Amino acid sequence: MKFLDLRHPFFLPLWRRVITVALVGGWGLFEAVTGNIGWAVVFGGAALWCAYEFFAVFDPENYTDQS
Protein backbone atom coordinates (compact mmCIF):
# COMPACT_ATOMS: atom_id res chain seq x y z
CA MET A 1 0.00 0.00 0.00
CA LYS A 2 1.33 3.40 -0.95
CA PHE A 3 1.06 6.46 1.24
CA LEU A 4 -0.87 8.33 -1.43
CA ASP A 5 -1.99 6.12 -4.29
CA LEU A 6 -3.25 8.49 -6.98
CA ARG A 7 -4.27 5.55 -9.16
CA HIS A 8 -6.71 4.12 -6.63
CA PRO A 9 -10.22 3.35 -8.00
CA PHE A 10 -11.57 6.08 -5.69
CA PHE A 11 -10.18 8.68 -8.12
CA LEU A 12 -11.82 7.25 -11.26
CA PRO A 13 -14.77 9.72 -11.34
CA LEU A 14 -13.77 13.05 -12.89
CA TRP A 15 -15.41 15.15 -10.17
CA ARG A 16 -13.25 13.57 -7.45
CA ARG A 17 -10.07 14.28 -9.41
CA VAL A 18 -11.09 17.89 -10.05
CA ILE A 19 -12.00 18.50 -6.40
CA THR A 20 -8.74 16.94 -5.21
CA VAL A 21 -6.63 19.19 -7.43
CA ALA A 22 -8.71 22.25 -6.51
CA LEU A 23 -8.49 21.62 -2.76
CA VAL A 24 -4.75 20.94 -2.74
CA GLY A 25 -4.05 23.88 -5.04
CA GLY A 26 -6.34 26.13 -3.03
CA TRP A 27 -4.55 25.20 0.17
CA GLY A 28 -1.24 26.02 -1.48
CA LEU A 29 -2.61 29.40 -2.51
CA PHE A 30 -3.87 30.00 1.03
CA GLU A 31 -0.43 29.20 2.41
CA ALA A 32 1.20 31.60 -0.07
CA VAL A 33 -1.19 34.41 0.82
CA THR A 34 -0.57 33.97 4.53
CA GLY A 35 3.19 34.09 4.00
CA ASN A 36 4.08 30.44 4.50
CA ILE A 37 6.10 30.05 1.32
CA GLY A 38 7.58 26.67 2.27
CA TRP A 39 4.16 25.07 2.69
CA ALA A 40 2.91 26.87 -0.40
CA VAL A 41 5.64 25.21 -2.45
CA VAL A 42 4.84 21.80 -0.95
CA PHE A 43 1.10 22.05 -1.63
CA GLY A 44 1.60 23.73 -5.00
CA GLY A 45 3.91 20.91 -6.04
CA ALA A 46 1.41 18.34 -4.81
CA ALA A 47 -1.36 20.04 -6.80
CA LEU A 48 0.79 19.99 -9.94
CA TRP A 49 1.64 16.33 -9.38
CA CYS A 50 -2.04 15.45 -8.91
CA ALA A 51 -3.03 17.43 -12.00
CA TYR A 52 -0.38 15.63 -14.04
CA GLU A 53 -1.47 12.19 -12.82
CA PHE A 54 -5.21 12.88 -13.06
CA PHE A 55 -5.34 14.67 -16.41
CA ALA A 56 -2.10 14.52 -18.45
CA VAL A 57 -1.36 10.79 -18.16
CA PHE A 58 -4.84 9.59 -17.15
CA ASP A 59 -5.71 6.07 -18.32
CA PRO A 60 -8.89 4.46 -16.92
CA GLU A 61 -7.23 1.02 -17.13
CA ASN A 62 -4.83 2.08 -14.34
CA TYR A 63 -7.75 2.65 -11.96
CA THR A 64 -9.06 -0.90 -11.72
CA ASP A 65 -8.94 -2.66 -8.38
CA GLN A 66 -5.57 -4.45 -8.23
CA SER A 67 -6.27 -6.45 -5.04
C-alpha positions as a Markdown table, in Angstrom:
| # | Residue | x | y | z |
|---|---|---|---|---|
| 1 | Met | 0.0 | 0.0 | 0.0 |
| 2 | Lys | 1.3 | 3.4 | -0.9 |
| 3 | Phe | 1.1 | 6.5 | 1.2 |
| 4 | Leu | -0.9 | 8.3 | -1.4 |
| 5 | Asp | -2.0 | 6.1 | -4.3 |
| 6 | Leu | -3.3 | 8.5 | -7.0 |
| 7 | Arg | -4.3 | 5.6 | -9.2 |
| 8 | His | -6.7 | 4.1 | -6.6 |
| 9 | Pro | -10.2 | 3.4 | -8.0 |
| 10 | Phe | -11.6 | 6.1 | -5.7 |
| 11 | Phe | -10.2 | 8.7 | -8.1 |
| 12 | Leu | -11.8 | 7.3 | -11.3 |
| 13 | Pro | -14.8 | 9.7 | -11.3 |
| 14 | Leu | -13.8 | 13.0 | -12.9 |
| 15 | Trp | -15.4 | 15.1 | -10.2 |
| 16 | Arg | -13.2 | 13.6 | -7.5 |
| 17 | Arg | -10.1 | 14.3 | -9.4 |
| 18 | Val | -11.1 | 17.9 | -10.1 |
| 19 | Ile | -12.0 | 18.5 | -6.4 |
| 20 | Thr | -8.7 | 16.9 | -5.2 |
| 21 | Val | -6.6 | 19.2 | -7.4 |
| 22 | Ala | -8.7 | 22.2 | -6.5 |
| 23 | Leu | -8.5 | 21.6 | -2.8 |
| 24 | Val | -4.7 | 20.9 | -2.7 |
| 25 | Gly | -4.0 | 23.9 | -5.0 |
| 26 | Gly | -6.3 | 26.1 | -3.0 |
| 27 | Trp | -4.6 | 25.2 | 0.2 |
| 28 | Gly | -1.2 | 26.0 | -1.5 |
| 29 | Leu | -2.6 | 29.4 | -2.5 |
| 30 | Phe | -3.9 | 30.0 | 1.0 |
| 31 | Glu | -0.4 | 29.2 | 2.4 |
| 32 | Ala | 1.2 | 31.6 | -0.1 |
| 33 | Val | -1.2 | 34.4 | 0.8 |
| 34 | Thr | -0.6 | 34.0 | 4.5 |
| 35 | Gly | 3.2 | 34.1 | 4.0 |
| 36 | Asn | 4.1 | 30.4 | 4.5 |
| 37 | Ile | 6.1 | 30.0 | 1.3 |
| 38 | Gly | 7.6 | 26.7 | 2.3 |
| 39 | Trp | 4.2 | 25.1 | 2.7 |
| 40 | Ala | 2.9 | 26.9 | -0.4 |
| 41 | Val | 5.6 | 25.2 | -2.5 |
| 42 | Val | 4.8 | 21.8 | -1.0 |
| 43 | Phe | 1.1 | 22.0 | -1.6 |
| 44 | Gly | 1.6 | 23.7 | -5.0 |
| 45 | Gly | 3.9 | 20.9 | -6.0 |
| 46 | Ala | 1.4 | 18.3 | -4.8 |
| 47 | Ala | -1.4 | 20.0 | -6.8 |
| 48 | Leu | 0.8 | 20.0 | -9.9 |
| 49 | Trp | 1.6 | 16.3 | -9.4 |
| 50 | Cys | -2.0 | 15.5 | -8.9 |
| 51 | Ala | -3.0 | 17.4 | -12.0 |
| 52 | Tyr | -0.4 | 15.6 | -14.0 |
| 53 | Glu | -1.5 | 12.2 | -12.8 |
| 54 | Phe | -5.2 | 12.9 | -13.1 |
| 55 | Phe | -5.3 | 14.7 | -16.4 |
| 56 | Ala | -2.1 | 14.5 | -18.4 |
| 57 | Val | -1.4 | 10.8 | -18.2 |
| 58 | Phe | -4.8 | 9.6 | -17.2 |
| 59 | Asp | -5.7 | 6.1 | -18.3 |
| 60 | Pro | -8.9 | 4.5 | -16.9 |
| 61 | Glu | -7.2 | 1.0 | -17.1 |
| 62 | Asn | -4.8 | 2.1 | -14.3 |
| 63 | Tyr | -7.8 | 2.6 | -12.0 |
| 64 | Thr | -9.1 | -0.9 | -11.7 |
| 65 | Asp | -8.9 | -2.7 | -8.4 |
| 66 | Gln | -5.6 | -4.4 | -8.2 |
| 67 | Ser | -6.3 | -6.4 | -5.0 |
